[in-house]
Amino acid sequence: MLSPSGSTNSSFAAVVLRIGFAYAFGVVLALTVAGPTSGEHLNPGVTTTHCVFGHFPIWKLPFSVFAQILRSLLACMVLCLVYRDVIWDLEATLTAAGTYDIVNFTPQSPAEIFGLYVSPNANLGSVFWTKFSSTVGAGTEVAAVAANSARDLRSRMMVICIWGRKAAGGNCAAIAALTNIPATLLSA
């Protein structure tokens, strides 16, 4: 496996494994904490779908979505603090190689850790269809955690705090953040 510096070593694999375990632990902890209050909805798309079908009180919807986004933002801030040095080292390496401005805010950039970025020449219709069809196809199963408006909105807020407005994601930001809500409704 290649590390960000381009060398092959087992410590990079250990870091990836540690990230996977941390993510899994975070999901289990979030479900345990949020379960009694919100029915374990960690995704605004799932919560909205439950409201539409009458399984969740509509008056709780704005509060629940706000709490989901806030929880996700706090988790993103912790992630940024934990990997701050790695992110800055990667940016320094890209700057020294003269490629930072070329890959910044693309799928190869350090900001991709926090949110979805597409290539500058990507067709937005194709991006929408890919995200929509994959969310509908998976239904409200595992994709309910991965295709998550709260996760994407907090990512946008976080990268804007770190790198400024240029990191907002352009036209793709709305597609990435909001497509899963109608897709989750359709899949239900």
N, C-alpha and C positions, 0 to 999 in steps of 0.2 A: 504494500500500500504506500502511496506517495504522501509525503508530508508537505505542508505549505512551502517549505524551502526546497522541495524537489528530491530530497533524499528518501531512501527506503529505510524505515526502522520500525521496530515493534512498539516504541513508546507512542507513536502516533496512533497505532491501532488501539493501544490501551486508552488513549484519550477519547477516541471514538466510542469505545465500549463504555467508558465512564459516563459519557454524555447520554448514551442510550439508557443506562441504568438510572441516571438522574431524571431523565424524561419520564421513564416508567414509574419511578417513585413519586414524581410530582403529580402524575395523572392519578395514581392510587390515592395519594393524600388529598388531592382536590375532590375526588369523588366521595371520599370519606367525610370531608368537611362540608361540602356543598349538598350532599345527599338529603339530609333531613330538611333543609330549607327550600331548595329549588327543584327537588326531584332529580338531582344529579345532572341538570342541564348546564353544560359548560360552554354552550354554543348558542349565540343569538338566533341562528337559523332553526335549531331544534326547539328552543323556547318559543319562538314565534309560531312554529308549526303546532306545538302543543296548545298554544292560545287559540289558534284558528280552529282546531278540532275540539276545543272545550275541555282539555285536560289540565289547563293551567290558567289561573285567574288573570284576566286581562289587566286588572289594576296593578298586578305585580310585574308586568312585562317591562316597563321602563326602568324600574329599580333593578330588576334582575339583569337586564342587558347592561346597564351602567356598572353594576357590580362585576359582571363577567369581564368587561373591558378593563376596569380598574385592577382586578386580580391579575389579568394577563399583562397589563402594563408593569405592575410591580414585579412579576416574574421576569419580564424582559429586562428590567433594570438590574435585577440580581444577576441575570446571565451576563449582562454587559460588564458589571463590576467583577465578576469571576474571571471573565476572559479578556479584560481590558488590555492587559499587556500583550497578549497574543494578537489582538486586533491591531494595536498600534505597531507591533513588530511587522505584521503583514503589510500594513500601509507603508511603513518605512522601506520594506523590501521592494514593494511595487514602485514606490517613488524613486528609489535608487536605480531600478531597472528601466525607468522612464515609461512605465506602462500604467501608472496609477490613473492618469486622466483618461486613458483609453478604456480601461475596464471598470472605472468607478461607476457604481449604480447600474451595473449589468449583472447577469448571472454569475460572473467570475469575481465580483467585488466583495470586500469584507462586509458590506451592508447586507449582502444576501443571507447572512446568518440570521438576520432579524425579519426579513420580509421577501416577498416575491418580486423579482425584477426580471424584465424580459429584455431581449436584445433590442437595440434601438430601431432596427428595421423589421421587427416582428409585426405581423398582421394582428390587430387587436380583435378582430372578429374570430380569428382562429384561437387566440388566447381565451376569449370568452367561451367559445364552444368547448374547448378542452376542459376548462374548469367546470363548466356547467354539466357536461355529459359525464365526467368522472364522478361528480358529486351525486348526480341522479343515479348513476349506475351502482354506486356503492350504497346508496340509500342513507339511512341514518346510522349505519354501523360504525366502523372504525373511522370512516371519513368525517364523522361528526366532530372528532377531535382535531383532525388534520385540516379539513376545509372549514375554517372557523373565522367568522367575522371579527370576533373579539381578539383573536390571535393576530389577524392581519392589521386591524386598526391600531392596536398597541404597538405593533412593529413600525407602522408609519409614524406614530407619535415619537417613538424612541429614536428612530433614525433622523427625524427632523430635529430633535433635541441635540443629537451628537453632530450631525453633518450639515444642518441647516435645511432650508426649504428645497434646495436642489435635490435632496434625497427623497422627496415625497413620492416619487414613482410615476409622476406624470399621469397620462390617461389610463395607464394600467392599474393605478391604485384603486380606483372605484371598481374595476372588474374583479380584482383580487379580493377586495373586502366584501363586496355585496352580492356577488354571483351565487354564493352558496345558499342564501336565504330562499330565493324562488326555487332553486334546485332541490333543496330539502323539502319544501312544500310540495313540489311535484312528485318527489319520490315517495312521499307518505301516502 
